[in-house]
Amino acid sequence: MKTFIDENIEEKIIGKINITPFTDMFLILLLIFMIATPFLMQEGIKVNLPSSEVSQEQPEGIIVTLTKDNKIFIENEEIAVENLSDALIKKIGEAKEKLVIVRGDTAVMLGSAVNIMDMAKLAGATKIAIATEEIKEEDEAKRKE
């Protein structure tokens, strides 16, 4: 059997790189990050929460934050103490679940947090929760010493 080889045929090397799969992956990753980022972001107010061994997932509710310098925020909006009651009545009236979650810094006096809880109850809140952080293993080991 004879093999015929045409010496005039040059093998052409494809010089173009197909970037379509790369572009698809990039757009998919971009979409994933755009969707996931709001869920990963927590409130922008820095608060050092107290620790608890029985900490649970945070339910949906109206978040009232009390910072160590005694500033009060409702859902990331700073509220003056004298306007707190009116703002709570408005927010609780709009909410489907009448839950108020108090996030207080560990440096905050207990009386300030109790005043906020009283105002929330008077504004119509049916449930009040205090936000805490779960104790990490290193912290638990230090507590036992």
trRosetta pair geometry for C-beta under 8 A, 3 or more apart (Angstrom, degrees):
i j d omega theta_ij theta_ji phi_ij phi_ji
6 9 4.7 70 94 -8 109 108
18 21 6.9 57 120 7 100 93
19 22 4.8 -57 -163 46 69 119
19 23 5.6 74 137 -27 86 100
20 23 5.7 -55 -145 37 30 111
20 24 6.4 34 156 -21 64 105
21 24 5.5 -52 -147 35 34 115
21 25 6.4 32 156 -18 66 104
22 25 5.9 -56 -150 37 30 109
22 26 6.3 31 152 -20 64 108
23 26 5.6 -54 -146 36 31 114
23 27 6.3 28 157 -16 65 107
24 27 6.0 -59 -149 38 28 107
24 28 6.3 27 154 -18 64 108
25 28 5.7 -55 -146 37 31 112
25 29 6.3 30 156 -17 66 106
26 29 5.9 -56 -148 38 29 109
26 30 6.3 31 153 -21 63 108
27 30 5.5 -51 -145 36 32 115
27 31 6.3 36 154 -20 64 105
28 31 5.7 -54 -149 36 31 113
28 32 6.4 33 152 -20 64 105
29 32 5.6 -52 -147 35 33 113
29 33 6.4 29 156 -14 66 106
30 33 6.0 -58 -148 39 29 107
30 34 6.2 29 154 -20 64 108
31 34 5.7 -55 -145 36 30 112
31 35 6.4 23 158 -14 64 108
32 35 6.0 -62 -150 40 28 105
32 36 5.9 12 160 -9 67 117
33 36 5.9 -61 -131 46 29 103
33 37 5.8 43 168 -41 66 105
34 37 6.4 -39 -137 14 21 115
35 38 7.8 -69 179 27 30 97
35 39 7.9 9 143 -1 62 114
36 39 5.8 -70 -162 43 48 110
36 40 6.0 40 149 -21 82 111
37 40 5.7 -62 -144 37 33 108
37 41 6.3 34 160 -26 69 106
38 41 5.8 -53 -144 30 33 112
41 44 7.9 -6 175 -64 107 78
43 63 6.6 -139 -65 120 145 153
43 65 6.6 -178 138 -58 158 148
43 73 7.9 140 -179 111 134 141
43 76 5.7 -161 -149 -73 94 97
43 103 7.6 159 44 53 153 168
44 76 5.9 64 35 -129 98 117
45 65 4.9 114 91 129 152 162
45 67 6.4 -114 179 -74 113 111
45 73 5.4 -163 -66 31 159 161
45 76 6.4 -165 -25 -113 106 66
45 103 7.8 126 88 99 120 134
46 67 7.6 60 75 -126 63 110
47 65 5.8 -138 -47 -160 146 109
47 66 7.7 87 -123 70 133 47
47 67 6.1 -119 -93 -107 91 65
47 68 7.8 160 -129 -28 67 82
47 103 5.4 112 83 147 164 106
47 104 7.1 -160 -169 161 131 11
47 105 4.8 -126 -153 -75 81 78
48 68 7.4 24 26 -51 103 121
48 105 5.2 56 46 -148 76 83
48 106 5.0 -60 106 11 103 102
48 107 7.1 61 56 -7 119 92
49 103 6.4 -60 -96 -157 105 86
49 104 7.7 98 -122 68 64 45
49 105 7.5 -82 -76 -113 36 37
49 106 7.2 84 156 -45 12 88
49 131 5.7 -80 -130 120 132 93
49 132 5.6 159 157 -142 114 32
49 133 4.5 127 85 -23 117 96
50 104 7.7 10 -11 80 103 86
50 106 5.2 126 -77 -95 74 91
50 130 7.9 -3 47 148 120 116
50 132 5.2 -51 84 -123 79 92
50 133 7.3 180 91 24 30 81
51 55 7.8 -77 -167 -44 53 129
51 132 6.3 99 -151 -179 13 103
51 133 5.3 -46 -104 74 64 87
51 134 7.2 17 -154 143 81 12
51 135 4.6 82 173 -82 122 79
51 139 6.4 -131 -133 139 168 153
52 55 4.6 126 76 -58 101 86
52 132 3.9 44 2 134 118 155
52 133 7.3 139 22 66 75 38
52 134 6.9 -57 71 -106 68 41
52 135 6.8 -142 77 -29 19 92
53 134 7.6 58 -138 -152 23 68
53 135 5.4 -23 -87 16 61 126
53 140 7.7 86 -101 -104 99 115
55 132 5.0 -131 -101 92 107 101
55 133 6.3 -34 -100 149 163 16
55 134 4.0 -131 52 -77 134 72
55 135 7.7 156 -4 -5 119 64
58 101 6.7 54 -158 -137 103 161
58 131 6.6 13 -109 -119 116 101
59 97 7.9 -92 145 122 116 155
59 99 6.3 -34 101 130 119 167
59 101 7.6 173 63 -68 77 127
59 129 7.2 118 39 -4 107 163
60 97 6.2 100 96 45 97 138
60 99 7.2 109 98 57 55 131
61 95 7.4 48 -149 -164 51 150
61 97 6.2 -83 -96 101 73 111
61 99 3.3 -83 -112 100 123 103
61 100 6.1 -160 163 -84 119 13
61 101 4.7 119 84 -21 125 100
61 127 7.5 -99 -114 87 140 107
61 129 6.9 123 45 29 165 118
62 74 6.7 -9 175 -162 103 97
62 75 6.7 -68 -154 -47 71 103
62 88 7.6 127 129 -137 152 71
62 91 5.0 107 -129 143 142 126
62 92 6.5 -84 -8 -78 156 66
62 95 5.7 -96 -47 -61 107 152
62 99 6.9 164 19 90 72 57
62 100 5.0 -29 69 -110 100 67
62 101 6.9 173 79 21 43 74
62 120 8.0 179 81 -134 123 117
62 125 7.8 -113 44 -102 123 115
63 74 7.4 147 85 -156 55 47
63 75 5.9 111 54 -80 87 56
63 101 5.0 -26 -106 70 65 106
63 103 6.0 14 -171 -7 98 118
63 131 7.6 31 -138 -43 99 141
64 72 6.8 -13 -174 -168 93 95
64 73 7.2 160 -158 83 46 52
64 74 5.5 -17 -104 -101 73 73
64 88 7.6 0 -82 -97 133 105
64 100 6.0 11 -3 -175 116 102
64 101 7.0 168 25 80 69 49
64 102 5.3 -24 72 -107 101 63
64 103 7.0 175 86 24 46 73
64 116 5.6 176 130 179 145 131
64 120 7.0 -127 -9 -72 152 127
65 72 7.2 153 81 -157 55 45
65 73 4.3 -8 56 58 104 103
65 74 7.9 -171 19 -76 74 27
65 76 7.9 43 15 -76 135 42
65 103 4.4 -20 -108 71 75 108
65 104 7.6 168 -159 -78 47 40
66 70 7.1 -13 -171 -132 90 42
66 71 7.6 163 -151 78 45 43
66 72 5.8 -11 -101 -103 70 73
66 102 6.9 5 -1 -172 111 92
66 103 7.1 174 24 89 66 55
66 104 4.3 -3 60 -112 111 82
66 105 6.7 -119 103 11 73 79
66 108 5.1 77 121 -121 116 160
66 112 5.8 150 -167 129 149 119
66 113 6.1 -142 33 -86 158 75
66 116 6.4 -130 -56 -32 129 155
67 70 6.9 -72 74 4 73 12
67 71 4.6 5 37 50 119 90
67 72 7.9 -142 12 -69 80 29
67 73 7.4 59 -27 -6 102 107
67 105 5.7 49 -158 -21 37 129
67 108 7.6 148 112 -71 17 116
68 105 4.1 -83 -59 100 79 160
68 106 8.0 -8 -90 57 106 54
68 107 4.0 35 -130 68 109 126
68 108 6.2 -123 -107 -57 49 74
70 108 7.2 133 -86 -124 64 93
70 112 6.5 -123 -124 -126 92 156
71 78 6.0 -41 178 -134 112 108
72 78 7.1 109 79 -156 51 61
72 79 5.2 -58 101 66 101 88
72 80 7.8 92 52 -154 109 6
72 81 6.4 111 9 -83 137 64
72 84 5.9 -13 116 -96 157 122
72 116 7.1 178 -128 -99 126 124
73 76 5.9 6 174 -118 127 15
73 77 6.2 141 -159 62 78 32
73 78 5.4 -44 -96 -91 79 50
73 79 6.7 139 -118 9 25 84
74 77 5.6 -31 68 62 72 92
74 79 5.3 31 2 -19 103 136
74 84 7.8 149 -41 -137 122 73
74 87 5.4 175 15 142 157 127
74 88 7.1 -152 -103 -79 146 65
74 91 6.0 -133 170 -44 136 159
75 91 7.2 175 -7 -128 124 138
79 83 5.4 -130 -173 88 90 103
79 84 5.3 113 129 -92 125 68
79 87 4.9 -93 -130 15 144 168
80 83 4.7 72 61 17 88 104
80 84 7.3 -123 95 -38 44 78
81 84 5.5 -26 -154 -15 36 121
83 86 5.5 -61 -165 47 63 110
83 87 5.6 63 140 -25 87 109
84 87 5.8 -61 -144 40 29 110
84 88 6.1 29 159 -20 67 108
84 116 7.2 -91 174 -118 144 78
84 119 5.8 19 122 157 111 164
85 88 5.9 -56 -148 36 28 110
85 89 6.5 30 154 -20 63 104
85 119 5.2 -117 -95 -155 77 113
85 122 7.2 -28 -140 91 105 120
85 123 6.4 -171 -160 -74 63 109
86 89 5.7 -52 -149 33 32 112
86 90 6.5 31 153 -18 64 106
87 90 5.8 -55 -150 37 32 112
87 91 6.2 25 156 -14 67 109
88 91 5.9 -56 -140 42 31 106
88 92 5.8 25 163 -15 68 112
88 100 7.4 10 -146 -105 109 140
88 119 5.7 130 19 137 162 101
88 120 5.6 -125 -161 -102 141 59
88 123 3.9 -113 120 -69 108 174
88 125 7.6 -57 177 -37 113 110
89 92 6.2 -58 -138 42 23 106
89 93 6.1 27 158 -23 60 112
89 123 4.5 -130 -74 -147 61 98
89 124 6.8 88 -128 8 64 113
90 93 5.8 -61 -150 35 24 113
90 94 6.6 16 156 -14 62 109
91 94 5.9 -62 -151 38 31 107
91 95 6.3 31 154 -28 67 109
92 95 5.7 -52 -142 29 33 114
92 98 5.6 50 -162 -137 97 85
92 100 7.1 -36 -88 -63 108 107
92 120 7.3 143 -68 -157 136 73
92 123 5.0 132 16 130 147 106
92 124 4.7 154 128 73 138 104
92 125 5.6 -104 -119 -68 137 71
93 124 6.9 70 -67 58 67 155
95 98 6.1 137 92 -90 115 45
95 99 7.6 -126 149 36 145 62
97 127 7.7 -26 165 36 94 122
98 124 6.1 -98 -146 132 131 83
98 125 5.2 174 161 -138 92 44
98 126 4.2 81 86 10 122 93
98 127 6.6 124 96 21 73 76
99 125 6.9 79 -130 -158 14 98
99 126 7.4 -48 -71 63 54 78
99 127 4.4 -20 -109 75 79 110
99 128 7.5 169 -159 -85 59 27
99 129 6.5 12 -176 -1 105 109
100 117 7.6 165 97 -121 128 59
100 120 4.1 -109 45 -158 170 144
100 125 4.4 -42 -7 -122 116 150
100 127 7.3 172 25 92 62 59
100 128 5.1 -15 67 -113 95 74
100 129 7.4 177 90 27 47 67
101 128 7.9 161 -88 -163 29 51
101 129 4.8 -20 -111 71 74 101
101 130 7.6 150 -162 -102 63 12
101 131 5.5 65 169 -50 106 101
102 113 5.7 108 159 -155 143 94
102 116 5.7 129 -117 103 123 129
102 117 6.2 -55 -44 -70 149 88
102 120 7.7 -126 -61 -17 105 152
102 128 6.8 21 -13 -176 108 97
102 129 7.1 -175 22 89 72 47
102 130 5.2 -28 67 -110 98 64
102 131 6.7 -151 87 6 43 84
103 131 4.2 -10 -96 42 78 138
104 108 4.5 -102 -179 52 106 147
104 112 7.4 147 -132 94 131 104
104 113 4.7 -47 -59 -90 160 120
104 130 7.3 -39 19 -151 104 97
104 131 7.8 150 15 52 58 89
105 108 4.9 114 62 -23 78 100
108 112 5.4 -100 177 64 104 130
108 113 6.1 102 121 -44 126 101
109 112 5.1 97 69 -2 85 101
109 113 7.7 -162 97 0 50 85
110 113 5.8 -60 -157 39 41 110
110 114 6.2 40 150 -21 73 108
111 114 5.6 -55 -145 38 33 112
111 115 6.3 38 155 -23 66 103
112 115 5.7 -51 -151 31 31 113
112 116 6.7 30 152 -17 62 103
113 116 5.7 -53 -153 35 35 112
113 117 6.5 34 150 -18 66 105
113 130 7.4 44 -180 -117 134 114
114 117 5.6 -53 -148 37 35 112
114 118 6.4 39 152 -22 66 103
115 118 5.7 -52 -149 34 32 113
115 119 6.5 31 153 -17 64 105
116 119 5.7 -53 -149 37 32 111
116 120 6.3 34 152 -21 65 106
117 120 5.6 -52 -147 35 32 113
117 121 6.4 34 154 -20 65 104
117 128 5.2 87 -142 -177 96 157
118 121 5.8 -55 -150 35 31 111
118 122 6.4 26 154 -13 65 108
119 122 5.8 -58 -147 42 31 109
119 123 6.1 31 153 -22 66 110
120 123 5.6 -58 -145 37 30 112
120 125 4.1 2 156 3 92 146
120 128 5.7 119 97 -99 138 116
121 125 5.6 -73 -88 58 37 97
121 128 6.7 -52 -64 -40 88 134
125 128 5.7 74 130 -67 136 87
135 139 5.1 -129 -166 88 84 121
135 140 5.1 99 140 -64 121 93
135 143 7.5 -32 -159 -7 141 144
136 139 4.8 90 57 10 79 105
136 140 7.0 -146 94 -8 39 89
137 140 5.6 -55 -146 35 32 113
137 141 6.5 34 155 -21 65 103
138 141 5.8 -54 -153 33 32 111
138 142 6.6 31 150 -18 64 105
139 142 5.7 -55 -151 36 35 112
139 143 6.4 37 151 -23 67 105
140 143 5.6 -51 -148 32 33 114
140 144 6.6 32 155 -20 64 105
141 144 6.0 -56 -151 33 31 110
141 145 7.0 38 151 -30 61 102
142 145 5.9 -51 -158 19 35 116
